[in-house]
Amino acid sequence: MADKLKGTTTVGIACSDGIVLAADRRASISNMVMSKNVTKIFKIDEHSALAGAGNVGDILGLVRVLRSESSLYKARVGKKMSVKALATLTSNILHRNRLMPYLGWFLIGGFDGEGRLYSIDMAGGLTDDKFAAAGSGMEFAYAVLESEYKKDIKVKEAIKLAVKAINIAMRRDIFTGDGIMVVKITKDGYKELGKDEIEAILKEL
C-alpha cells in the first residue's frame, strides 16, 4: 500500500472569487517513474473538481461515481449539487468502503458564490479548509502555503501561490515532478490553465 501511495503533490486554495487546484504531472510506483504526463485534477461539473493523490485506478473510479451522482442530482432536483454536498457524498463513499478503501487522499474544490475547499482522507475524514495539500510532497507545499497564504487572497494571486508550492515540492520531493497542472473555478466556470500561462508564472518566481 505504501508504494502505491508514493508520488504526487496536490494543492488547493479557496478564494472569495473562486478556487484554485494544482498538481504535478509525475506518476510513480516505488522508485520507478511510470508516466510524466498524468492528469491528477478532474472536472466533476462546471463548478467543481477533484484533485487526487494516490492510486490512479481508485481515483478514476471515484471520479466516475461522482460525475454520475452529480448529473443524476441535477436531473432529479433541477439544480447543481453544492460543493459541500459533493464533499459529503465523497466522504460517505470513502467511509462506506473503508474496509476495502480507495487508496488516495482527495481535495474537493468548487465555487458556490465563493471558493470552497474540502480535504478528505481514504477513511472519509472530512475537513473544510482555506488551503490544503496532499501527497508525498505535501510538507514542502504546506511550508509555502502556511507562510504566504492571505485571508483575502484572490484567484489571480492564488494561482501564483499554488504554482510556487508545487514547484518547491518538485525541487525537494523525488516523487513529484514533470510539470504542473493548474485549474481555476470561478463564476465563469471550470478552466484549466495552458502551459504557456504556467511557464510565465514560473519565470516570475
N, C-alpha and C positions, 0 to 999 in steps of 0.2 A: 504493500500500500504506500509506503513512504516514497519509493521510487516513482510511482505514478503521480504523486502529488508534487514532485520536484518541478521547478521551472515556473516561469510566468511572473510578471508583476502587473497587477491591475490597480487602477486608481479611479476614485470617483470624488467629485466636488460639487456640492449643491450651492446654487446661487439664487438670488432673488429673481433673476430673469431667466433661469434655466438650470440645466445640469450638464456637467462635462464628465465623460468617461474616457479613460485612456488605458492602453495596454501595449506590451511589446509584441513581437511577431514570432518569437522562437518557441518551438515545441521540442522537448527533450524527454528521453527515457533513460534513467540512470545517468551515465556520463556521456551519452550519445545525443547529438543534435539530429532530430528526425526531420524537421522542416524549418525553413527560415521565412515562411510567409503564411503564418497561421492567423485566422480571424478569431479573436477572443471576445469581441463585443458583438452582440446580436440584437437586432431590432425586434421588439415584440409587437409594437404597433407604432403609429406616428408620434406618440408622446411618451414612449417608454422603451427601455432596453435592458439587457442583462450583460454583465461582464463576468466571465468565469475564469477561475484559476483551478486547474486540476485535470482530471481525466477527460479527454476530448469527447469520447463517446457518451459519457454521462452528461456532459454539458449540453451537447447537441440534443440528446434525448429530452432533457428538461426544457430546453428552448422550444422544441416541437409541442410539448404538452402545454406550455404557457401560451404559445401563439394560438393554439386551438381553443383553449379556455377563454382567452381574451376575445377572440372572434365570436365564440358562442355567447358570451356575456353580452356583447354589443347587439347581437341578433335578438336575444331574448328581452333585454332591458331597454334597448333603444338608445343607449349612450355608452361611451367608452368606460372601461374599468379604471378606477382610480389607481394611482401608483401605490398607495398604501394597501389597497385590496390585492393588487398583483403581488406585492411583497408578502402579504399574509398568506395568500394562496401558495406561493413558493415555499414559505416556512412550513405550512401544513403538509405539502407533498414530501418535503425532506424529512419531517418528523415521522410521518407515516411509514417511510422507508428506512428508518434509522437502523434497523437490524441488517438490511442489505442496502447500505447508503449509496447515494450519488457521491462519487469521490471528487469533491470540489468545494470551493468557497466562492460565494456568489455576491455580486453587487447588483442591486436593482435600482435603477435611476430613471427619473422621468420628470415631466413638467405638468403640474396641476395648479396653474396660476403662479407658482413658484417652484423652484427646483426641489425635488425630494430624493433622498438617497437612503438606501437600506442595505446593511451588511448582514448576510445570512450564512451560518456555518452548515456543515453537512448533516447535523442533527436537527436543524430547523431553528436554531437560536437566532433571534431577530433583533437587530439594533438599528435605531433611527439615528443617522449620522449627518453631520455637515460635510465631513470629508472622511474617506476611508481608503485603505489599501489592502490587497490580499496577494498571496503568492510568496515565492521564495525570496523575492527582493523587497518585501513589504517593509522591513525595518529601515532600509535606506530611503524608501519613498516616504515613510512616516516622518523621518527626520526632516525632510524638506517641507512637508505639509504642516507639521507642527510649528515650524519656525516662521513660515511665510503666509499661512492662511489668514485672511482677514474676514471679519464678520460680515462686512458689506460688499464682499467680492462680487464682481460681475463676470459673466461668461467669458468676455474677451480676456480678462486677467486670469481667470481660472484655467483657460486653455494653456496659457504660457506656464502656469504653475504645474499643471498636470504633466506637460511635456518635460519640464525640468525634473520632476520627481521620477518619471520613468527613465529619463536619460541618466540620472545619478545611479539608479538601480542597475541599469545596463553596464555601467562602468565598474560596479562593485560586486554584482552577483553573476556568477558564471552561467547560471541557468536562464538569465534574462538577456535578450538581445535581438539583433537583426531587424531593427526598425520599430517604428511607433505608429499605432493606430489611435486616432482621436475622433470621438463623436460628441456632438453637442445637440441638445434637445431644448428648444425654446418654444414660444408661442407659434413660431413658423413651422414647427415640426422637427423631425429627425434629420440630421445631416452629418455625413462623415467628411472630415477634412481631407483635402488632397495632399499628396506627397510634397508638392511644392510649398504649400502653406506650412507644413510641419518643418520642412527644411529651413524656411525663412525664420521660423521661431527659434530653431536650434542655433542658427547663426547669431541671433541676438543674445543668447545666453552666455 
